[in-house]
Every structure is written in C-alpha cells, then in structure tokens.
C-alpha cells in the first residue's frame, strides 16, 4: 500500500467516485475527523459519524464531508493525500489547508 497525492484537477471526480461507491454497497460507512492545530494540539472533530458522502466544490474550493448530523467543511484545501492510494474508498485521507492546518479523515465500513 502506498500513499498517493490526489492532484487538484482530479478532486471533483475522485470524491464523486468515492461517494458513488459508498452509496452502492450494502454496508454503511463512518468517518473519524481530526484537526491538527500546532498551538493547541490535536482536536477530534467527530468520531464514528455515519457518512453520506464526500464532495469537492471547485467553485468555493472546499471539501465537504456529509452525514445526517454533520457537514464538515475543509475550506481551501491545498493538498489531498489518500492511503492506500490504489484503493477507493481509501482508509485515510490527509488534507492540508491553504493555511497549513492538517486534517485527517479515517473511513471505515460499518
């Protein structure tokens, strides 16, 4: 397994594909979201949220992780990495925002 950097021009299609695959299966998906802040340490944003999908909005330059109860926005992503990079959906997404803040999204089958 290798980590792969997803090129910005691929983000919309990549996340549309992930959301489509999640919707097709019989099992549900959940996500753990963690934000890494240098001054205050790591912050768990959400744990085991039932996932509806992940989309990238090119016009507003934001990544949205959606569930019934939560809409987590990652505004102005600069880099997105998938691990493993050869599987969709991956187990882990690492996102670096424009301001350098890092976020991880762990995807799990329920």
Number of C-alpha atoms within 10 A of each C-alpha: 8 10 15 14 15 15 12 14 9 10 18 15 12 19 21 15 17 17 19 15 13 20 15 9 10 8 9 14 20 18 25 18 19 18 17 17 13 10 6 7 9 13 12 13 14 14 13 14 19 19 25 19 21 22 20 23 13 13 6 9 13 18 22 18 22 18 17 9 9 14 13 16 15 19 17 16 21 17 17 20 18 22 19 16 18 12 12 16 23 18 16 19 22 18 23 19 17 13 10 14 15 21 23 21 22 18 19 18 14 12
